Amino acid sequence: MLHTTVRRNEHLARLFHDLKLMEREGSGFDKIYEVLLSQGRPMPELIETHDRVQVTVKRRILKPEVIDFIAKADQTYQLTQRERIVLGLLAQHDAQTARELTTALELPSIEALQPWLKRLLDWHLIQSAGRTQATRYFVEPALMRSLNFSGETTLKRIEPHRLAALILEDLRRYPESAISDIHQRIGGEIHPKQVKRALESLIERGEVRFEGDNRWRRYWAV
């Protein structure tokens, strides 16, 4: 399903594109994989039949620490979409062989992995051991715990879905929090209006609730 472009309805596809409601053909599933894996969640489960595609997205976060790791790695190195996908996948597992990664990413061959992995290896965000298709790729647990990257990191340009995931995870750890406390914990360099908009969006989606008004307002993850 990744990297695949299939127009199931030519007229709807053209209409959505002209209305600027669709980014480009084939980008939807890649975006789903990117968002889920960068939030520490499992890959989507897909069932395709002759007349429909059923996609199951699980809400459970497998590894909360992946959220901070991907966000800070992205802000330090400006990762591409494919790098965010493969880094999120590896961060959720102890290790993956070249063959396992090729299968998970639906690539035609092991050689096709190189554009996905090369820069991550150069930056030492991932490590490798072994040779050929038995090569194992993994994220050092110590690196994920320390978030000690060589580049300068900033969360000023964090994407909305990553910011929302950071806030949710923070509220699960620290319920009944004021917005100022949330802001300080997840990153003071993020603009306060971004944090406020993310909280409002989470409330609209029913993922966060609040009590009180103005400076006495407190937030909980639902």
Beta strands, then each sheet from edge to edge (+ up, - down):
strand 1: 45-48
strand 2: 53-56
strand 3: 96-97
strand 4: 127-129
strand 5: 136-138
strand 6: 208-211
strand 7: 218-221
sheet 1: 1+ 2-
sheet 2: 3+ 5- 4+
sheet 3: 6+ 7-
end
